Amino acid sequence: MPAAWIGREPGLDRFAGLIEMRGFYHYVDGAGPPRRDWTGAELLSYFDLHEGLSGALVLRQEQRDEVADFGTVMLIPRVADDVYVVSSLGAGNGAVFMPLTRLDLQVRAFVPGWKQGMIDVGGYSTWWTQTRRQLAQSSALILWYNPLIVEMRFNSVVTRADTYEWRFNPQGMLVVLYGAQGERWLMFRTQIGTEPENVPGVAFAATRDLLAMNFAAGYRHWLQKEFGFNAEVETFHQVGTWSRIGATLGLFVSF
């Protein structure tokens, strides 16, 4: 999850939190057998306790060819001055009711002598059956120049399926936030890299690694101090295979 996802100002000493209910719809098109559009809902919450401990909970249900349920618990304790550990554990089911588990661990720290810069180094592991694994190393530079926050991230992802052969896919992401907590946020996110080809009914070993691109824009607005709304649009395209375009709407309570 991006550091800018919470939007906390460095050095701010307070308690804050948010609970949001979202609904989303994505139109899906692509090669191969017909693909069902994505619909679903998401419950998102976070807290920020005097800069010493932050955390989040995300519960998500989506309908594709089957129903998928997934939940993530995230904790961000401060372990030293200006040093944080970002940890999260996610579990649920993916396509064809396969159990899915993901573990993330990052170390995030302000650059010594430079409160406007943070570095973030770590990775994640995903597994779904005895032979299917995904490992990733993730690194980011986060810049805080209020009212602007910029996160630049690079992921090196390797995936293994039933053939036990590892496939490498590089991915770069840019997240930009503009605004202020308790007032409004503009969000832009883009990602580009390669991913294994997504074709229903085709074995992993028979797929190619193809270029994939994602772009999203969102707007979060506090109507009052205690509540507001969030709206996002997103598009994704994998060259020669499939694409999707959709929207997310949410209502939140802030405290």
C-alpha positions as CSV (number, residue, x, y, z in Angstrom):
1,M,0.0,0.0,0.0
2,P,1.4,3.4,-0.8
3,A,2.6,5.6,2.0
4,A,0.5,8.4,0.7
5,W,-2.6,6.2,1.2
6,I,-3.1,7.5,4.7
7,G,-1.9,11.0,3.9
8,R,-0.4,11.8,7.3
9,E,1.8,14.9,7.6
10,P,5.2,14.0,9.0
11,G,5.7,15.2,12.6
12,L,2.0,15.6,13.2
13,D,1.1,14.5,16.8
14,R,-2.5,13.4,16.9
15,F,-5.0,10.6,16.7
16,A,-7.0,10.2,13.5
17,G,-9.0,7.5,11.8
18,L,-11.3,6.8,8.9
19,I,-14.0,4.2,8.0
20,E,-15.1,3.9,4.4
21,M,-17.6,1.8,2.5
22,R,-16.9,1.5,-1.3
23,G,-18.7,0.0,-4.3
24,F,-17.0,-0.6,-7.6
25,Y,-17.8,-1.7,-11.2
26,H,-15.3,-2.6,-14.0
27,Y,-16.2,-3.3,-17.6
28,V,-13.9,-6.1,-18.8
29,D,-13.0,-7.1,-22.4
30,G,-10.3,-9.2,-24.0
31,A,-9.1,-12.1,-26.0
32,G,-10.2,-15.7,-25.4
33,P,-13.4,-16.8,-23.7
34,P,-15.9,-14.1,-22.6
35,R,-14.9,-12.5,-19.3
36,R,-17.4,-11.3,-16.7
37,D,-17.4,-7.7,-15.6
38,W,-16.1,-7.1,-12.1
39,T,-18.5,-5.8,-9.4
40,G,-18.0,-5.7,-5.7
41,A,-17.7,-3.8,-2.4
42,E,-14.9,-2.9,0.0
43,L,-14.8,-1.9,3.6
44,L,-11.7,0.2,4.4
45,S,-10.5,1.6,7.8
46,Y,-7.4,3.1,9.3
47,F,-6.1,4.7,12.4
48,D,-3.1,6.9,13.2
49,L,-2.1,7.1,16.9
50,H,0.2,10.0,17.8
51,E,2.7,8.9,15.1
52,G,3.7,5.9,17.1
53,L,1.4,3.4,15.6
54,S,-0.8,3.3,12.5
55,G,-2.9,0.5,11.1
56,A,-5.6,-0.5,8.6
57,L,-8.2,-3.1,7.8
58,V,-9.5,-3.8,4.3
59,L,-12.3,-6.3,3.6
60,R,-13.2,-6.9,-0.1
61,Q,-15.7,-9.0,-1.9
62,E,-15.9,-9.1,-5.7
63,Q,-17.9,-11.0,-8.3
64,R,-16.1,-12.2,-11.4
65,D,-16.7,-15.8,-12.7
66,E,-17.0,-16.7,-9.0
67,V,-17.2,-14.7,-5.8
68,A,-13.9,-13.8,-4.2
69,D,-13.5,-12.6,-0.6
70,F,-10.2,-11.1,0.7
71,G,-9.2,-9.3,3.8
72,T,-6.0,-7.5,4.8
73,V,-4.8,-6.4,8.2
74,M,-2.0,-3.8,8.3
75,L,0.1,-2.4,11.2
76,I,2.8,0.4,11.0
77,P,4.6,0.7,14.3
78,R,7.4,3.2,14.9
79,V,10.5,1.2,15.9
80,A,12.9,4.1,16.2
81,D,13.1,7.9,15.6
82,D,11.8,8.4,12.0
83,V,11.8,4.6,11.3
84,Y,8.7,2.6,10.7
85,V,7.9,-1.1,9.9
86,V,5.0,-1.5,7.4
87,S,3.5,-5.0,7.8
88,S,0.4,-6.5,6.4
89,L,-1.2,-10.0,6.1
90,G,-3.9,-10.7,3.6
91,A,-6.0,-13.9,3.2
92,G,-9.0,-15.0,1.3
93,N,-9.8,-16.7,-2.0
94,G,-9.0,-15.9,-5.6
95,A,-10.1,-17.3,-9.0
96,V,-11.7,-20.7,-9.0
97,F,-12.0,-20.5,-5.1
98,M,-8.2,-21.0,-4.7
99,P,-7.0,-20.0,-1.2
100,L,-4.8,-16.9,-1.4
101,T,-2.4,-15.6,1.2
102,R,-0.1,-12.5,1.0
103,L,2.5,-11.2,3.5
104,D,4.1,-7.8,3.1
105,L,7.0,-6.3,5.1
106,Q,8.6,-2.9,4.5
107,V,11.0,-0.7,6.4
108,R,10.2,3.0,5.9
109,A,12.4,5.8,7.2
110,F,12.9,9.5,6.8
111,V,16.1,10.4,5.1
112,P,18.5,11.7,7.8
113,G,18.4,15.5,7.9
114,W,15.7,15.7,5.3
115,K,12.1,15.6,6.6
116,Q,10.7,15.9,3.1
117,G,12.1,12.5,2.0
118,M,11.4,8.9,2.9
119,I,12.9,5.7,1.7
120,D,10.9,2.4,1.7
121,V,12.6,-1.0,1.2
122,G,11.1,-4.5,1.6
123,G,8.9,-6.9,-0.3
124,Y,6.0,-9.3,-0.3
125,S,5.2,-13.0,-0.8
126,T,2.0,-14.5,-2.2
127,W,1.1,-18.1,-2.3
128,W,-2.1,-19.9,-3.5
129,T,-1.8,-23.8,-3.6
130,Q,1.3,-25.9,-2.7
131,T,3.2,-25.1,-5.9
132,R,2.2,-21.5,-6.8
133,R,4.3,-18.7,-5.4
134,Q,5.0,-15.1,-6.0
135,L,7.9,-13.1,-4.5
136,A,8.7,-9.5,-4.9
137,Q,11.3,-6.9,-3.8
138,S,9.8,-3.5,-3.5
139,S,11.6,-0.1,-3.1
140,A,10.3,3.4,-3.1
141,L,11.2,7.1,-2.6
142,I,8.5,9.2,-1.0
143,L,8.6,13.0,-1.2
144,W,6.6,15.2,1.2
145,Y,6.2,18.8,0.0
146,N,2.8,19.8,1.4
147,P,0.3,20.0,-0.1
148,L,2.0,17.6,-2.5
149,I,3.1,14.0,-1.8
150,V,4.8,11.9,-4.5
151,E,5.7,8.2,-4.2
152,M,7.9,6.5,-6.8
153,R,8.1,2.7,-6.5
154,F,9.8,-0.1,-8.3
155,N,8.8,-3.8,-7.9
156,S,10.8,-6.8,-9.0
157,V,8.4,-9.7,-9.1
158,V,9.0,-13.4,-9.7
159,T,6.2,-16.0,-10.1
160,R,6.2,-19.8,-10.0
161,A,3.4,-22.1,-10.9
162,D,3.0,-25.9,-11.5
163,T,6.2,-26.1,-13.7
164,Y,8.4,-24.8,-10.8
165,E,10.0,-22.3,-13.2
166,W,10.3,-18.8,-12.0
167,R,9.2,-15.9,-14.2
168,F,10.5,-12.3,-13.7
169,N,8.4,-9.2,-14.2
170,P,9.6,-5.6,-13.4
171,Q,6.9,-3.0,-12.5
172,G,7.2,0.7,-11.8
173,M,4.5,2.8,-10.1
174,L,4.0,6.5,-9.5
175,V,1.4,7.9,-6.9
176,V,0.7,11.6,-6.6
177,L,-1.5,13.1,-3.8
178,Y,-2.4,16.8,-3.7
179,G,-4.4,18.4,-0.9
180,A,-4.9,18.3,2.9
181,Q,-6.3,15.7,5.4
182,G,-9.7,16.8,6.5
183,E,-10.3,19.0,3.4
184,R,-9.8,17.3,0.1
185,W,-7.3,15.1,-1.8
186,L,-6.6,14.6,-5.5
187,M,-5.0,11.3,-6.3
188,F,-3.2,10.1,-9.5
189,R,-1.7,6.6,-9.8
190,T,0.0,5.0,-12.8
191,Q,1.8,1.7,-13.2
192,I,3.7,0.1,-16.1
193,G,5.5,-3.2,-16.3
194,T,5.2,-6.8,-17.5
195,E,2.8,-9.5,-16.3
196,P,2.1,-13.1,-17.3
197,E,-0.5,-13.2,-20.0
198,N,-4.0,-13.4,-18.7
199,V,-6.1,-15.8,-20.9
200,P,-8.9,-17.9,-19.2
201,G,-8.3,-21.6,-19.6
202,V,-4.6,-21.3,-20.7
203,A,-2.0,-23.0,-18.4
204,F,0.5,-20.7,-16.8
205,A,3.4,-22.4,-18.6
206,A,1.8,-21.6,-22.0
207,T,1.5,-17.8,-21.3
208,R,3.8,-15.0,-22.3
209,D,5.1,-12.0,-20.3
210,L,3.4,-9.0,-21.8
211,L,3.4,-5.2,-21.1
212,A,0.6,-4.0,-18.9
213,M,-0.4,-0.4,-18.0
214,N,-2.7,1.0,-15.3
215,F,-3.9,4.6,-14.7
216,A,-6.2,5.8,-11.9
217,A,-7.5,9.2,-10.8
218,G,-9.5,9.9,-7.6
219,Y,-11.0,12.7,-5.6
220,R,-11.6,12.6,-1.8
221,H,-13.7,15.4,-0.3
222,W,-14.8,16.1,3.3
223,L,-18.3,17.6,3.2
224,Q,-18.0,18.1,7.0
225,K,-15.2,17.5,9.5
226,E,-16.7,14.1,10.2
227,F,-17.7,12.7,6.8
228,G,-17.3,12.9,3.1
229,F,-17.1,11.0,-0.2
230,N,-14.5,9.4,-2.4
231,A,-14.7,8.8,-6.2
232,E,-12.1,7.1,-8.5
233,V,-11.9,6.0,-12.1
234,E,-9.4,3.4,-13.3
235,T,-8.3,1.8,-16.5
236,F,-6.0,-1.2,-17.2
237,H,-4.7,-2.7,-20.4
238,Q,-2.4,-5.7,-21.1
239,V,-1.1,-5.6,-24.6
240,G,-2.8,-8.1,-26.9
241,T,-4.9,-9.8,-24.2
242,W,-7.4,-7.9,-22.0
243,S,-8.4,-4.5,-20.6
244,R,-10.8,-3.1,-18.1
245,I,-12.2,0.3,-17.2
246,G,-14.2,1.1,-14.1
247,A,-15.3,3.4,-11.3
248,T,-15.3,3.3,-7.5
249,L,-17.6,5.3,-5.2
250,G,-17.3,5.5,-1.5
251,L,-18.7,7.2,1.6
252,F,-16.5,7.7,4.7
253,V,-16.6,8.8,8.3
254,S,-13.5,10.6,9.6
255,F,-12.4,11.1,13.2
